Amino acid sequence: EQNAPNPFGAWTRIVVRAAAGAEARVALHGVDVRGRRVRSLLQNRFVSGSLDVAWDGRDDHGRSVPSGVYFCRLTTPEGVMTRRMTLVR
């Protein structure tokens, strides 16, 4: 699903849903417009249902990232899904 709120300031919520009976390894990353990973949000085995992931606008080192457009990239064995997120500080 699309993150909410979007645009966001302090944090945003990302919901990942999988169909009943689905089981996969997933990787959810926040990336910048150049495709560089800013933050690994989730890298785990995922079974059917839904999962809520929050992003606080910080990178993997805990530093605040600047305002701008970022992308949430979800990778599963079935493929890749990308959603646009706008951070406004």
DSSP file (Angstrom, degrees, kcal/mol; ACC not computed):
  #  RESIDUE AA STRUCTURE BP1 BP2  ACC     N-H-->O    O-->H-N    N-H-->O    O-->H-N    TCO  KAPPA ALPHA  PHI   PSI    X-CA   Y-CA   Z-CA
    1    1 A E              0   0    0      0, 0.0    14,-0.2     0, 0.0     2,-0.2   0.000 360.0 360.0 360.0 162.2    0.0    0.0    0.0
    2    2 A Q        -     0   0    0      1,-0.1    13,-0.2    12,-0.1    83,-0.1  -0.479 360.0-104.8 -70.1 143.7    1.0    3.6   -0.3
    3    3 A N        -     0   0    0     81,-0.2    11,-0.2    -2,-0.2    -1,-0.1  -0.290  41.8-114.5 -65.8 156.5    2.6    5.1    2.8
    4    4 A A  B    S+A   13   0A   0      9,-2.1     9,-2.6     1,-0.2     2,-0.1  -0.988  89.4  31.1-145.9 138.9    0.5    7.4    5.0
    5    5 A P  S    S-     0   0    0      0, 0.0    -1,-0.2     0, 0.0     8,-0.1   0.647  84.8-157.4 -72.1 161.3    0.7   10.2    5.6
    6    6 A N  S    S+     0   0    0      1,-0.2     2,-0.2    -2,-0.1    81,-0.1  -0.861  80.7  35.2-151.7 113.1    2.3   11.3    2.4
    7    7 A P  S    S-     0   0    0      0, 0.0     2,-0.3     0, 0.0    -1,-0.2   0.475  96.9-174.4 -69.7 162.1    3.8   13.9    2.3
    8    8 A F  B     -b   87   0A   0     78,-2.7    80,-3.1    -2,-0.2     4,-0.1  -0.887  27.1-173.1-131.8 161.5    5.2   13.3    5.8
    9    9 A G  S    S+     0   0    0      2,-0.4    -1,-0.1    -2,-0.3     3,-0.1   0.703  82.8  11.9-114.6 -75.5    7.3   15.2    8.3
   10   10 A A  S    S-     0   0    0      1,-0.2     2,-0.3    77,-0.0    -2,-0.1   0.836 128.5 -16.0 -81.2 -34.0    8.2   13.3   11.4
   11   11 A W        -     0   0    0     46,-0.1    -2,-0.4    45,-0.0     2,-0.3  -0.983  51.9-151.8-162.5 164.2    7.2    9.7   10.4
   12   12 A T  E     - C   0  55A   0     43,-1.9    43,-2.5    -2,-0.3     2,-0.4  -0.980  16.8-131.6-143.3 155.0    5.2    7.7    7.9
   13   13 A R  E     -AC   4  54A   0     -9,-2.6    -9,-2.1    -2,-0.3     2,-0.5  -0.908  15.4-166.7-112.2 133.4    3.6    4.3    8.0
   14   14 A I  E     - C   0  53A   0     39,-3.5    39,-3.1    -2,-0.4     2,-0.5  -0.982   6.6-156.3-120.9 127.1    4.0    1.6    5.4
   15   15 A V  E     - C   0  52A   0     -2,-0.5     2,-0.5    37,-0.2    37,-0.2  -0.906   3.9-164.6-107.5 127.7    1.7   -1.4    5.3
   16   16 A V  E     - C   0  51A   0     35,-3.0    35,-2.5    -2,-0.5     2,-0.4  -0.949  10.1-172.5-110.5 126.8    2.8   -4.6    3.6
   17   17 A R  E     - C   0  50A   0     -2,-0.5     2,-0.4    33,-0.2    33,-0.2  -0.944   6.3-168.1-122.1 142.0    0.2   -7.2    2.8
   18   18 A A  E     - C   0  49A   0     31,-2.9    31,-1.7    -2,-0.4     3,-0.1  -0.970  28.4-107.4-127.3 145.5    0.5  -10.7    1.6
   19   19 A A  E >   -     0   0A   0     -2,-0.4     3,-2.2    29,-0.2    29,-0.1  -0.228  51.9 -78.4 -65.3 156.7   -2.2  -13.0    0.2
   20   20 A A  E 3  S+     0   0A   0      1,-0.3    -1,-0.2    28,-0.1     3,-0.1  -0.313 120.3  17.8 -56.4 134.2   -3.4  -16.0    2.3
   21   21 A G  E 3  S+     0   0A   0      1,-0.3    -1,-0.3    -3,-0.1     2,-0.2   0.378  93.5 135.3  84.0  -4.5   -0.9  -18.8    2.1
   22   22 A A  E <   +     0   0A   0     -3,-2.2    26,-2.0    -4,-0.0     2,-0.3  -0.538  25.9 173.6 -78.8 142.3    1.9  -16.6    0.9
   23   23 A E  E     + C   0  47A   0     24,-0.2     2,-0.3    -2,-0.2    24,-0.2  -0.946  14.5 140.5-147.9 126.5    5.3  -17.0    2.4
   24   24 A A  E     - C   0  46A   0     22,-2.5    22,-3.5    -2,-0.3     2,-0.5  -0.982  52.3-102.4-157.5 163.7    8.4  -15.2    1.2
   25   25 A R  E     - C   0  45A   0     -2,-0.3     2,-0.4    20,-0.3    20,-0.2  -0.849  45.6-168.4 -89.5 130.5   11.5  -13.4    2.1
   26   26 A V  E     - C   0  44A   0     18,-3.1    18,-1.8    -2,-0.5     2,-0.4  -0.911  18.2-164.1-123.3 151.1   10.9   -9.7    1.7
   27   27 A A  E     -DC  75  43A   0     48,-1.6    48,-2.4    -2,-0.4     2,-0.5  -0.991   6.5-170.6-131.2 123.9   13.2   -6.7    1.8
   28   28 A L  E     +DC  74  42A   0     14,-3.5    13,-2.5    -2,-0.4    14,-1.8  -0.968  14.4 174.2-117.9 118.3   11.7   -3.2    2.2
   29   29 A H  E     -DC  73  40A   0     44,-2.1    44,-2.9    -2,-0.5     2,-0.5  -0.942  30.6-137.2-127.0 144.7   14.1   -0.3    1.7
   30   30 A G  E     -DC  72  39A   0      9,-3.0     8,-3.4    -2,-0.4     9,-1.8  -0.894  33.9-177.2 -92.8 127.2   13.8    3.4    1.6
   31   31 A V  E     -DC  71  37A   0     40,-2.9    40,-2.9    -2,-0.5     6,-0.2  -0.908  20.8-124.8-126.7 154.4   15.9    4.7   -1.4
   32   32 A D    >   -     0   0    0      4,-2.3     3,-2.0    -2,-0.3    38,-0.2  -0.253  43.9 -87.1 -87.1-178.6   16.7    8.2   -2.7
   33   33 A V  T 3  S+     0   0    0     36,-0.5    37,-0.1     1,-0.3    -1,-0.1   0.689 127.9  57.2 -66.3 -17.4   16.0    9.5   -6.2
   34   34 A R  T 3  S-     0   0    0      2,-0.1    -1,-0.3     0, 0.0     3,-0.1   0.458 119.6-109.0 -89.0  -1.7   19.4    8.2   -7.3
   35   35 A G  S <  S+     0   0    0     -3,-2.0     2,-0.3     1,-0.3    -2,-0.1   0.534  70.6 143.8  87.5   6.0   18.5    4.6   -6.2
   36   36 A R        -     0   0    0      1,-0.1    -4,-2.3     2,-0.0    -1,-0.3  -0.635  56.9-112.4 -81.3 134.7   20.8    4.6   -3.2
   37   37 A R  E     +C   31   0A   0     -2,-0.3    -6,-0.3    -6,-0.2     3,-0.1  -0.493  35.7 176.1 -67.9 128.4   19.5    2.8   -0.2
   38   38 A V  E     +     0   0A   0     -8,-3.4    22,-1.7     1,-0.3     2,-0.3   0.791  67.2   1.9 -97.3 -41.8   18.9    5.2    2.6
   39   39 A R  E     -C   30   0A   0     -9,-1.8    -9,-3.0    20,-0.2     2,-0.7  -0.980  57.7-135.7-152.8 133.9   17.4    2.8    5.2
   40   40 A S  E     +C   29   0A   0     -2,-0.3   -11,-0.2   -11,-0.2     3,-0.1  -0.835  27.8 174.9 -86.1 115.9   16.6   -0.9    5.4
   41   41 A L  E     +     0   0A   0    -13,-2.5     2,-0.3    -2,-0.7   -12,-0.2   0.774  63.9   2.3 -94.9 -30.8   13.2   -0.9    6.9
   42   42 A L  E     +C   28   0A   0    -14,-1.8   -14,-3.5    11,-0.1    -1,-0.3  -0.937  51.1 166.8-159.1 131.5   12.5   -4.7    6.8
   43   43 A Q  E     +C   27   0A   0     -2,-0.3     2,-0.3   -16,-0.2   -16,-0.2  -0.748  44.1 105.5-147.3  96.5   14.4   -7.7    5.8
   44   44 A N  E    S-C   26   0A   0    -18,-1.8   -18,-3.1    -2,-0.3     2,-0.4  -0.941  73.1 -77.6-161.0 171.0   12.7  -10.8    7.0
   45   45 A R  E     -C   25   0A   0     -2,-0.3     2,-0.4   -20,-0.2   -20,-0.3  -0.721  48.5-162.0 -81.8 137.1   10.6  -13.9    6.3
   46   46 A F  E     -C   24   0A   0    -22,-3.5   -22,-2.5    -2,-0.4     2,-0.3  -0.986   9.2-164.4-131.7 129.3    7.0  -12.9    5.9
   47   47 A V  E     -C   23   0A   0     -2,-0.4   -24,-0.2   -24,-0.2   -29,-0.1  -0.755  46.9 -63.6-108.9 158.3    3.9  -15.1    6.1
   48   48 A S  E    S+     0   0A   0    -26,-2.0     2,-0.3    -2,-0.3    -1,-0.2   0.112  97.3  56.6 -42.7 149.2    0.4  -14.1    4.9
   49   49 A G  E    S-C   18   0A   0    -31,-1.7   -31,-2.9    -3,-0.1     2,-0.3  -0.922  89.5 -57.1 126.3-152.5   -1.3  -11.2    6.6
   50   50 A S  E     -C   17   0A   0     -2,-0.3     2,-0.4   -33,-0.2   -33,-0.2  -0.948  34.9-163.7-133.1 155.8   -0.2   -7.6    7.0
   51   51 A L  E     -C   16   0A   0    -35,-2.5   -35,-3.0    -2,-0.3     2,-0.5  -1.000  11.6-145.4-137.7 132.1    2.7   -5.9    8.6
   52   52 A D  E     -C   15   0A   0     -2,-0.4     2,-0.4   -37,-0.2   -37,-0.2  -0.868  17.7-176.7-100.7 131.2    3.1   -2.2    9.6
   53   53 A V  E     -C   14   0A   0    -39,-3.1   -39,-3.5    -2,-0.5     2,-0.4  -0.992   9.2-155.2-127.1 133.9    6.5   -0.6    9.2
   54   54 A A  E     -C   13   0A   0     -2,-0.4     2,-0.4   -41,-0.2   -41,-0.2  -0.857   2.1-160.9-109.0 144.4    7.2    3.0   10.3
   55   55 A W  E     -C   12   0A   0    -43,-2.5   -43,-1.9    -2,-0.4   -14,-0.0  -0.994   6.0-166.1-124.3 128.0    9.9    5.2    8.9
   56   56 A D        -     0   0    0     -2,-0.4     3,-0.1   -45,-0.2    -1,-0.1   0.200  52.6-100.4 -96.9  13.7   11.1    8.2   10.9
   57   57 A G  S    S+     0   0    0      1,-0.3     8,-2.7     7,-0.1     2,-0.3   0.757  84.3 124.6  74.9  23.7   13.0    9.9    8.1
   58   58 A R  B     -F   64   0B   0      6,-0.2    -1,-0.3     1,-0.1     6,-0.2  -0.826  56.0-125.4-114.4 155.6   16.4    8.7    9.3
   59   59 A D    >   -     0   0    0      4,-2.7     3,-1.9    -2,-0.3   -20,-0.2  -0.197  44.4 -82.8 -86.3-175.5   19.1    6.7    7.5
   60   60 A D  T 3  S+     0   0    0    -22,-1.7   -21,-0.1     1,-0.3    -1,-0.1   0.677 130.7  53.5 -63.2 -17.3   20.7    3.4    8.6
   61   61 A H  T 3  S-     0   0    0      2,-0.1    -1,-0.3     3,-0.0     3,-0.1   0.346 120.4-105.7 -99.7   4.5   23.1    5.4   10.9
   62   62 A G  S <  S+     0   0    0     -3,-1.9     2,-0.3     1,-0.3    -2,-0.1   0.534  75.3 136.8  86.1   6.0   20.3    7.3   12.7
   63   63 A R        -     0   0    0      1,-0.1    -4,-2.7    -5,-0.0    -1,-0.3  -0.664  60.5-109.5 -88.2 142.2   20.9   10.6   10.9
   64   64 A S  B     -F   58   0B   0     -2,-0.3    -6,-0.2    -6,-0.2    -7,-0.1  -0.477  31.4-138.7 -66.1 135.0   18.0   12.7    9.6
   65   65 A V        -     0   0    0     -8,-2.7     3,-0.1    -2,-0.2    -1,-0.0  -0.663  26.2-101.0 -92.4 154.6   17.7   12.7    5.8
   66   66 A P        -     0   0    0      0, 0.0    21,-0.1     0, 0.0    -1,-0.1  -0.221  45.4 -81.7 -71.9 162.9   16.9   16.0    4.0
   67   67 A S  S    S+     0   0    0     19,-0.1     2,-0.3     2,-0.0    21,-0.2  -0.273  80.8  94.0 -55.6 147.5   13.5   16.9    2.6
   68   68 A G  E    S- E   0  87A   0     19,-2.2    19,-3.0    -3,-0.1     2,-0.5  -0.952  75.2 -48.2 156.4-173.4   12.9   15.3   -0.8
   69   69 A V  E     + E   0  86A   0     -2,-0.3   -36,-0.5    17,-0.2     2,-0.3  -0.801  51.1 175.1 -94.9 131.5   11.4   12.5   -2.7
   70   70 A Y  E     - E   0  85A   0     15,-3.4    15,-3.6    -2,-0.5     2,-0.4  -0.854  19.6-135.5-128.1 164.2   12.2    9.0   -1.5
   71   71 A F  E     -DE  31  84A   0    -40,-2.9   -40,-2.9    -2,-0.3     2,-0.7  -0.972   3.8-143.8-127.4 139.9   11.0    5.6   -2.7
   72   72 A C  E     -DE  30  83A   0     11,-3.0    11,-2.1    -2,-0.4     2,-0.6  -0.910  22.8-165.7 -98.9 116.6    9.8    2.6   -0.7
   73   73 A R  E     -DE  29  82A   0    -44,-2.9   -44,-2.1    -2,-0.7     2,-0.5  -0.924   5.5-167.7-112.3 117.8   11.0   -0.5   -2.6
   74   74 A L  E     -DE  28  81A   0      7,-3.1     7,-2.6    -2,-0.6     2,-0.5  -0.910   5.9-167.7-105.0 124.1    9.5   -3.9   -1.7
   75   75 A T  E     +DE  27  80A   0    -48,-2.4   -48,-1.6    -2,-0.5     5,-0.2  -0.959  15.8 157.6-117.5 125.7   11.3   -6.9   -3.1
   76   76 A T  E >   - E   0  79A   0      3,-2.8     3,-1.2    -2,-0.5   -50,-0.1  -0.825  58.5 -95.0-131.6 171.9    9.8  -10.4   -3.0
   77   77 A P  T 3  S+     0   0    0      0, 0.0     3,-0.1     0, 0.0   -51,-0.1   0.775 124.6  57.9 -60.2 -23.8   10.3  -13.6   -5.0
   78   78 A E  T 3  S-     0   0    0      1,-0.2     2,-0.3     0, 0.0    -3,-0.0   0.674 121.7 -82.0 -80.6 -17.7    7.3  -12.5   -7.2
   79   79 A G  E <   - E   0  76A   0     -3,-1.2    -3,-2.8     2,-0.0     2,-0.4  -0.971  50.7 -57.2 150.1-164.8    8.9   -9.2   -8.1
   80   80 A V  E     - E   0  75A   0     -2,-0.3     2,-0.4    -5,-0.2    -5,-0.2  -0.945  33.7-169.2-121.7 137.1    9.6   -5.6   -7.1
   81   81 A M  E     - E   0  74A   0     -7,-2.6    -7,-3.1    -2,-0.4     2,-0.4  -0.989   7.3-166.0-125.7 135.7    7.0   -2.9   -6.1
   82   82 A T  E     - E   0  73A   0     -2,-0.4     2,-0.4    -9,-0.2    -9,-0.2  -0.971   5.8-174.1-126.4 136.7    7.9    0.8   -5.6
   83   83 A R  E     - E   0  72A   0    -11,-2.1   -11,-3.0    -2,-0.4     2,-0.3  -0.980  24.2-124.2-127.9 142.4    6.0    3.6   -4.0
   84   84 A R  E     - E   0  71A   0     -2,-0.4     2,-0.4   -13,-0.2   -13,-0.2  -0.682  26.0-172.9 -87.8 135.5    6.9    7.3   -3.9
   85   85 A M  E     - E   0  70A   0    -15,-3.6   -15,-3.4    -2,-0.3     2,-0.5  -0.984  11.2-150.9-128.3 139.4    7.2    9.1   -0.6
   86   86 A T  E     - E   0  69A   0     -2,-0.4   -78,-2.7   -17,-0.2     2,-0.5  -0.954   6.8-160.1-115.5 121.1    7.7   12.8    0.0
   87   87 A L  E     -bE   8  68A   0    -19,-3.0   -19,-2.2    -2,-0.5     2,-0.5  -0.873   8.2-174.9-100.5 126.0    9.5   14.0    3.1
   88   88 A V              0   0    0    -80,-3.1    -2,-0.0    -2,-0.5   -19,-0.0  -0.979 360.0 360.0-123.5 117.9    9.0   17.6    4.1
   89   89 A R              0   0    0     -2,-0.5    -1,-0.1   -79,-0.0   -80,-0.1   0.421 360.0 360.0 -96.9 360.0   11.0   18.9    7.1
